[in-house]
Amino acid sequence: MSRIADISWRAEVAPGDIAQVRGLVAATRFFTEEEIAIAAELVEERLAKGAASGYEFFFAEKRNTVLGYACYGRTPGSDHSWDLYWIVVDPERQGQGLGREILARIEPKIHAGGGRLLWADTSSTGRYAPTRAFYLRAGFLEAARLANFYRPGDDKVIYEKRL
Amino acid sequence: MSRIADISWRAEVAPGDIAQVRGLVAATRFFTEEEIAIAAELVEERLAKGAASGYEFFFAEKRNTVLGYACYGRTPGSDHSWDLYWIVVDPERQGQGLGREILARIEPKIHAGGGRLLWADTSSTGRYAPTRAFYLRAGFLEAARLANFYRPGDDKVIYEKRL
């Protein structure tokens, strides 16, 4: 975790984060064009509407370059559930605990906001095995699978973490 | 179903639908203020962004008054899943097949758009028993339950219909 020491952390969202998030999400080579666009749109939503957007952000950066971030928010209609919409780490910084550290830093914020359950979901395919392993290592449990949700043979796996 | 005969149907969204949807959703006395606001915001999103909003609407109306509507859309990131976000019928017209008729009219549109699975979710509490019964009558199957999702003792029940 020694390389975590050079990271600075930030919850405020700035206009430059639209491009930073788009670039980071694209750099993982893990997401489709549509997903990259959605990730950037959530930053725009936050900038346009503030907290009323329902999207909270947390950035890990080094010399003004975002190396990882999470986008999360209270689940509309629930008293105590929150959704982890995105958690992304720069491919060159993956496997060094940065994702875990981002999560460890947002969980107290979520708890302070009344959150007791944090939900995340991902695909069941082999490509997402590292993502699923990340959630399990980070203390999430598999709560449900929706068969063939994304496409035939590609289930939605729903994870839950009690805070 | 005889009273269905006097209904007209419309997929186009007009600025007046913001107030119509808010009024209809409030009239059911079934949704919280937050939920009423969300229902109206989705109409605003559609008006502002068009099809790019991801929200499709279908209205049942009589003499320019909306008596029921559905809000649905392709699930981002999926090839063939669509979400039924809202389906609401005026309390004075409930139990007359209007909800089923709205669903029967949007399903071919969803199918034509590549949709093969339609997802809906609701609460496990007694208050939502009529909603759950509606989905089951309409051909949905229970796909999963997320325990205590909304609040302790109030699960999220996820329904799936194959189109």
Chai-1 contact restraints between the chains, C-beta under 6 A:
chainA,res_idxA,chainB,res_idxB,connection_type,confidence,min_distance_angstrom,max_distance_angstrom,comment,restraint_id
A,I38,B,P76,contact,1.0,0.0,6.0,A-B,restraint_1
A,P76,B,I38,contact,1.0,0.0,6.0,A-B,restraint_2
A,S78,B,Y150,contact,1.0,0.0,6.0,A-B,restraint_3
A,D79,B,R151,contact,1.0,0.0,6.0,A-B,restraint_4
A,S81,B,F149,contact,1.0,0.0,6.0,A-B,restraint_5
A,A143,B,L146,contact,1.0,0.0,6.0,A-B,restraint_6
A,A144,B,A144,contact,1.0,0.0,6.0,A-B,restraint_7
A,L146,B,A143,contact,1.0,0.0,6.0,A-B,restraint_8
A,F149,B,S81,contact,1.0,0.0,6.0,A-B,restraint_9
A,Y150,B,S78,contact,1.0,0.0,6.0,A-B,restraint_10
A,R151,B,D79,contact,1.0,0.0,6.0,A-B,restraint_11
